[in-house]
Amino acid sequence: MLIVEAMAERRIVEAQREGAFDGLRGSGHPLRLEPEEHVPAEWRAAFHLLRQAGLGPAWIAQGAEIEADLAEARRTPAGAIKQRSPPSTARSTAST
């Protein structure tokens, strides 16, 4: 632990002993953090409903998939990684 962290931790413990945090609003209840703070106000209700339904924006699912692929790649020896082909966007044409 760094010196600054140790000093901060010591001051927090001392403040707790002295009762500096007693009687604070919300004391004894879990923090209610709003994950949509970074989302524009007009989208917050939609994101909230999606989160409550267990759904989320596509980019969150894609990010989780990318993270899983990266974790797999880090565990796999370089020569054993299977190359995935990207989705085909070109039309196949028959040669004449």
Backbone as JSON Lines, residues from 0, in Angstrom:
{"i":0,"aa":"M","n":[0.86,-1.18,0.0],"ca":[0.0,0.0,0.0],"c":[0.9,1.23,0.0]}
{"i":1,"aa":"L","n":[0.55,2.18,-0.82],"ca":[1.33,3.41,-0.89],"c":[1.14,4.23,0.38]}
{"i":2,"aa":"I","n":[2.07,5.11,0.64],"ca":[2.01,5.95,1.84],"c":[0.74,6.79,1.82]}
{"i":3,"aa":"V","n":[0.4,7.36,0.69],"ca":[-0.8,8.2,0.59],"c":[-2.06,7.39,0.89]}
{"i":4,"aa":"E","n":[-2.13,6.16,0.35],"ca":[-3.29,5.3,0.61],"c":[-3.38,4.95,2.09]}
{"i":5,"aa":"A","n":[-2.25,4.64,2.7],"ca":[-2.23,4.31,4.13],"c":[-2.68,5.5,4.96]}
{"i":6,"aa":"M","n":[-2.23,6.7,4.6],"ca":[-2.64,7.9,5.34],"c":[-4.14,8.14,5.19]}
{"i":7,"aa":"A","n":[-4.65,7.98,3.97],"ca":[-6.08,8.18,3.73],"c":[-6.89,7.16,4.51]}
{"i":8,"aa":"E","n":[-6.48,5.91,4.47],"ca":[-7.18,4.86,5.21],"c":[-7.19,5.15,6.71]}
{"i":9,"aa":"R","n":[-6.06,5.6,7.24],"ca":[-5.97,5.92,8.67],"c":[-6.92,7.06,9.04]}
{"i":10,"aa":"R","n":[-6.99,8.08,8.19],"ca":[-7.88,9.22,8.46],"c":[-9.34,8.8,8.39]}
{"i":11,"aa":"I","n":[-9.67,7.92,7.46],"ca":[-11.06,7.43,7.36],"c":[-11.44,6.65,8.61]}
{"i":12,"aa":"V","n":[-10.56,5.77,9.04],"ca":[-10.84,4.98,10.25],"c":[-11.0,5.89,11.47]}
{"i":13,"aa":"E","n":[-10.13,6.88,11.59],"ca":[-10.24,7.83,12.71],"c":[-11.57,8.59,12.65]}
{"i":14,"aa":"A","n":[-11.97,9.02,11.46],"ca":[-13.24,9.74,11.31],"c":[-14.41,8.83,11.67]}
{"i":15,"aa":"Q","n":[-14.33,7.56,11.31],"ca":[-15.4,6.62,11.68],"c":[-15.49,6.48,13.2]}
{"i":16,"aa":"R","n":[-14.34,6.36,13.85],"ca":[-14.33,6.24,15.32],"c":[-14.91,7.48,15.99]}
{"i":17,"aa":"E","n":[-14.63,8.64,15.4],"ca":[-15.13,9.9,15.97],"c":[-16.59,10.16,15.63]}
{"i":18,"aa":"G","n":[-17.18,9.31,14.77],"ca":[-18.58,9.48,14.43],"c":[-18.85,10.48,13.33]}
{"i":19,"aa":"A","n":[-17.85,10.82,12.55],"ca":[-18.01,11.82,11.49],"c":[-19.0,11.37,10.41]}
{"i":20,"aa":"F","n":[-19.21,10.06,10.29],"ca":[-20.11,9.56,9.25],"c":[-21.48,9.17,9.8]}
{"i":21,"aa":"D","n":[-21.67,9.33,11.09],"ca":[-22.96,8.97,11.69],"c":[-24.04,9.95,11.27]}
{"i":22,"aa":"G","n":[-25.23,9.46,11.02],"ca":[-26.36,10.31,10.71],"c":[-26.39,10.85,9.29]}
{"i":23,"aa":"L","n":[-25.54,10.34,8.42],"ca":[-25.57,10.79,7.04],"c":[-26.82,10.26,6.35]}
{"i":24,"aa":"R","n":[-27.35,11.03,5.44],"ca":[-28.53,10.61,4.68],"c":[-28.22,9.32,3.95]}
{"i":25,"aa":"G","n":[-29.09,8.34,4.06],"ca":[-28.9,7.05,3.41],"c":[-28.03,6.09,4.2]}
{"i":26,"aa":"S","n":[-27.65,6.48,5.4],"ca":[-26.79,5.63,6.23],"c":[-27.47,4.28,6.48]}
{"i":27,"aa":"G","n":[-26.72,3.2,6.3],"ca":[-27.25,1.87,6.52],"c":[-27.93,1.26,5.3]}
{"i":28,"aa":"H","n":[-28.01,2.01,4.23],"ca":[-28.64,1.53,3.0],"c":[-27.59,1.46,1.9]}
{"i":29,"aa":"P","n":[-27.76,0.54,0.94],"ca":[-26.79,0.46,-0.16],"c":[-26.81,1.73,-1.0]}
{"i":30,"aa":"L","n":[-25.68,2.04,-1.58],"ca":[-25.61,3.19,-2.48],"c":[-26.43,2.9,-3.72]}
{"i":31,"aa":"R","n":[-27.12,3.88,-4.18],"ca":[-27.9,3.74,-5.42],"c":[-27.19,4.54,-6.49]}
{"i":32,"aa":"L","n":[-26.31,3.87,-7.19],"ca":[-25.55,4.52,-8.24],"c":[-26.32,4.43,-9.54]}
{"i":33,"aa":"E","n":[-26.32,5.48,-10.29],"ca":[-27.03,5.53,-11.56],"c":[-26.06,5.23,-12.7]}
{"i":34,"aa":"P","n":[-26.17,4.05,-13.31],"ca":[-25.26,3.72,-14.39],"c":[-25.49,4.53,-15.65]}
{"i":35,"aa":"E","n":[-26.63,5.21,-15.75],"ca":[-26.94,5.97,-16.96],"c":[-26.45,7.41,-16.9]}
{"i":36,"aa":"E","n":[-25.63,7.76,-15.94],"ca":[-25.2,9.15,-15.83],"c":[-24.48,9.64,-17.08]}
{"i":37,"aa":"H","n":[-23.8,8.75,-17.78],"ca":[-23.07,9.12,-19.0],"c":[-23.97,9.15,-20.23]}
{"i":38,"aa":"V","n":[-25.21,8.7,-20.08],"ca":[-26.16,8.62,-21.2],"c":[-26.92,9.94,-21.29]}
{"i":39,"aa":"P","n":[-27.14,10.43,-22.5],"ca":[-27.93,11.66,-22.65],"c":[-29.3,11.51,-21.98]}
{"i":40,"aa":"A","n":[-29.8,12.58,-21.42],"ca":[-31.04,12.57,-20.64],"c":[-32.2,11.94,-21.41]}
{"i":41,"aa":"E","n":[-32.29,12.22,-22.7],"ca":[-33.43,11.7,-23.47],"c":[-33.39,10.18,-23.66]}
{"i":42,"aa":"W","n":[-32.24,9.54,-23.41],"ca":[-32.12,8.09,-23.54],"c":[-32.16,7.35,-22.21]}
{"i":43,"aa":"R","n":[-32.1,8.06,-21.1],"ca":[-32.0,7.4,-19.79],"c":[-33.18,6.5,-19.47]}
{"i":44,"aa":"A","n":[-34.4,6.94,-19.76],"ca":[-35.57,6.1,-19.48],"c":[-35.51,4.8,-20.27]}
{"i":45,"aa":"A","n":[-35.13,4.88,-21.53],"ca":[-35.04,3.68,-22.37],"c":[-33.98,2.73,-21.82]}
{"i":46,"aa":"F","n":[-32.8,3.25,-21.46],"ca":[-31.75,2.41,-20.92],"c":[-32.19,1.78,-19.61]}
{"i":47,"aa":"H","n":[-32.89,2.54,-18.79],"ca":[-33.37,2.03,-17.51],"c":[-34.33,0.86,-17.73]}
{"i":48,"aa":"L","n":[-35.28,1.02,-18.65],"ca":[-36.24,-0.05,-18.94],"c":[-35.54,-1.29,-19.5]}
{"i":49,"aa":"L","n":[-34.59,-1.09,-20.38],"ca":[-33.84,-2.22,-20.93],"c":[-33.09,-2.96,-19.83]}
{"i":50,"aa":"R","n":[-32.44,-2.21,-18.94],"ca":[-31.69,-2.83,-17.85],"c":[-32.63,-3.6,-16.93]}
{"i":51,"aa":"Q","n":[-33.8,-3.04,-16.62],"ca":[-34.76,-3.71,-15.75],"c":[-35.27,-5.0,-16.39]}
{"i":52,"aa":"A","n":[-35.34,-5.04,-17.72],"ca":[-35.82,-6.22,-18.43],"c":[-34.7,-7.23,-18.69]}
{"i":53,"aa":"G","n":[-33.5,-6.91,-18.25],"ca":[-32.37,-7.81,-18.47],"c":[-31.8,-7.72,-19.87]}
{"i":54,"aa":"L","n":[-32.14,-6.66,-20.56],"ca":[-31.64,-6.45,-21.92],"c":[-30.69,-5.26,-21.92]}
{"i":55,"aa":"G","n":[-30.02,-5.07,-22.98],"ca":[-29.13,-3.93,-23.07],"c":[-28.86,-3.58,-24.51]}
{"i":56,"aa":"P","n":[-28.21,-2.46,-24.73],"ca":[-27.86,-2.07,-26.09],"c":[-26.93,-3.11,-26.73]}
{"i":57,"aa":"A","n":[-26.99,-3.22,-28.04],"ca":[-26.18,-4.21,-28.77],"c":[-24.69,-4.03,-28.5]}
{"i":58,"aa":"W","n":[-24.24,-2.78,-28.35],"ca":[-22.8,-2.55,-28.16],"c":[-22.31,-3.14,-26.84]}
{"i":59,"aa":"I","n":[-23.2,-3.3,-25.84],"ca":[-22.78,-3.92,-24.58],"c":[-22.56,-5.41,-24.8]}
{"i":60,"aa":"A","n":[-23.48,-6.06,-25.5],"ca":[-23.32,-7.48,-25.8],"c":[-22.09,-7.71,-26.67]}
{"i":61,"aa":"Q","n":[-21.87,-6.84,-27.64],"ca":[-20.69,-6.98,-28.51],"c":[-19.41,-6.79,-27.7]}
{"i":62,"aa":"G","n":[-19.43,-5.84,-26.77],"ca":[-18.26,-5.62,-25.93],"c":[-17.95,-6.84,-25.08]}
{"i":63,"aa":"A","n":[-19.0,-7.47,-24.54],"ca":[-18.81,-8.67,-23.73],"c":[-18.25,-9.8,-24.58]}
{"i":64,"aa":"E","n":[-18.73,-9.92,-25.82],"ca":[-18.24,-10.94,-26.74],"c":[-16.76,-10.7,-27.08]}
{"i":65,"aa":"I","n":[-16.41,-9.46,-27.31],"ca":[-15.01,-9.12,-27.6],"c":[-14.12,-9.44,-26.41]}
{"i":66,"aa":"E","n":[-14.57,-9.09,-25.22],"ca":[-13.78,-9.39,-24.01],"c":[-13.59,-10.89,-23.85]}
{"i":67,"aa":"A","n":[-14.64,-11.68,-24.11],"ca":[-14.53,-13.14,-24.01],"c":[-13.54,-13.67,-25.04]}
{"i":68,"aa":"D","n":[-13.59,-13.14,-26.26],"ca":[-12.64,-13.56,-27.29],"c":[-11.21,-13.2,-26.91]}
{"i":69,"aa":"L","n":[-11.02,-12.02,-26.36],"ca":[-9.68,-11.61,-25.93],"c":[-9.16,-12.52,-24.82]}
{"i":70,"aa":"A","n":[-10.02,-12.85,-23.87],"ca":[-9.62,-13.73,-22.77],"c":[-9.23,-15.1,-23.32]}
{"i":71,"aa":"E","n":[-10.02,-15.61,-24.27],"ca":[-9.69,-16.9,-24.88],"c":[-8.37,-16.82,-25.63]}
{"i":72,"aa":"A","n":[-8.14,-15.74,-26.35],"ca":[-6.9,-15.58,-27.11],"c":[-5.69,-15.53,-26.17]}
{"i":73,"aa":"R","n":[-5.86,-14.91,-25.02],"ca":[-4.74,-14.83,-24.07],"c":[-4.42,-16.19,-23.47]}
{"i":74,"aa":"R","n":[-5.42,-17.08,-23.37],"ca":[-5.2,-18.41,-22.8],"c":[-4.68,-19.41,-23.82]}
{"i":75,"aa":"T","n":[-4.86,-19.13,-25.1],"ca":[-4.55,-20.07,-26.17],"c":[-3.16,-19.77,-26.75]}
{"i":76,"aa":"P","n":[-2.36,-20.83,-26.95],"ca":[-1.06,-20.61,-27.61],"c":[-1.27,-20.02,-29.0]}
{"i":77,"aa":"A","n":[-0.35,-19.19,-29.43],"ca":[-0.5,-18.44,-30.68],"c":[-0.74,-19.33,-31.89]}
{"i":78,"aa":"G","n":[-0.11,-20.48,-31.97],"ca":[-0.27,-21.34,-33.14],"c":[-1.59,-22.08,-33.17]}
{"i":79,"aa":"A","n":[-2.32,-22.1,-32.06],"ca":[-3.55,-22.88,-32.0],"c":[-4.81,-22.04,-32.19]}
{"i":80,"aa":"I","n":[-4.66,-20.75,-32.41],"ca":[-5.82,-19.88,-32.56],"c":[-6.45,-20.1,-33.93]}
{"i":81,"aa":"K","n":[-7.75,-20.36,-33.92],"ca":[-8.48,-20.55,-35.17],"c":[-8.91,-19.19,-35.7]}
{"i":82,"aa":"Q","n":[-8.64,-18.96,-36.95],"ca":[-9.01,-17.69,-37.59],"c":[-10.49,-17.74,-37.92]}
{"i":83,"aa":"R","n":[-11.23,-16.73,-37.46],"ca":[-12.64,-16.62,-37.82],"c":[-12.74,-15.8,-39.09]}
{"i":84,"aa":"S","n":[-13.57,-16.26,-40.0],"ca":[-13.76,-15.47,-41.2],"c":[-14.84,-14.43,-40.93]}
{"i":85,"aa":"P","n":[-14.62,-13.21,-41.41],"ca":[-15.62,-12.16,-41.18],"c":[-16.9,-12.47,-41.94]}
{"i":86,"aa":"P","n":[-18.02,-11.9,-41.52],"ca":[-19.26,-12.13,-42.24],"c":[-19.12,-11.68,-43.69]}
{"i":87,"aa":"S","n":[-19.67,-12.45,-44.58],"ca":[-19.56,-12.14,-46.01],"c":[-20.51,-11.03,-46.38]}
{"i":88,"aa":"T","n":[-19.97,-10.01,-47.0],"ca":[-20.81,-8.9,-47.46],"c":[-20.83,-8.82,-48.98]}
{"i":89,"aa":"A","n":[-19.88,-9.54,-49.61],"ca":[-19.83,-9.52,-51.07],"c":[-20.71,-10.64,-51.62]}
{"i":90,"aa":"R","n":[-21.32,-10.38,-52.77],"ca":[-22.13,-11.41,-53.41],"c":[-21.22,-12.38,-54.14]}
{"i":91,"aa":"S","n":[-21.57,-13.64,-54.06],"ca":[-20.78,-14.59,-54.82],"c":[-21.26,-14.59,-56.25]}
{"i":92,"aa":"T","n":[-20.32,-14.62,-57.15],"ca":[-20.67,-14.61,-58.57],"c":[-20.14,-15.87,-59.22]}
{"i":93,"aa":"A","n":[-20.91,-16.43,-60.1],"ca":[-20.49,-17.65,-60.8],"c":[-19.65,-17.25,-62.0]}
{"i":94,"aa":"S","n":[-18.51,-17.94,-62.19],"ca":[-17.68,-17.65,-63.35],"c":[-18.23,-18.37,-64.56]}
{"i":95,"aa":"T","n":[-18.13,-17.72,-65.68],"ca":[-18.61,-18.34,-66.92],"c":[-17.47,-18.68,-67.82]}
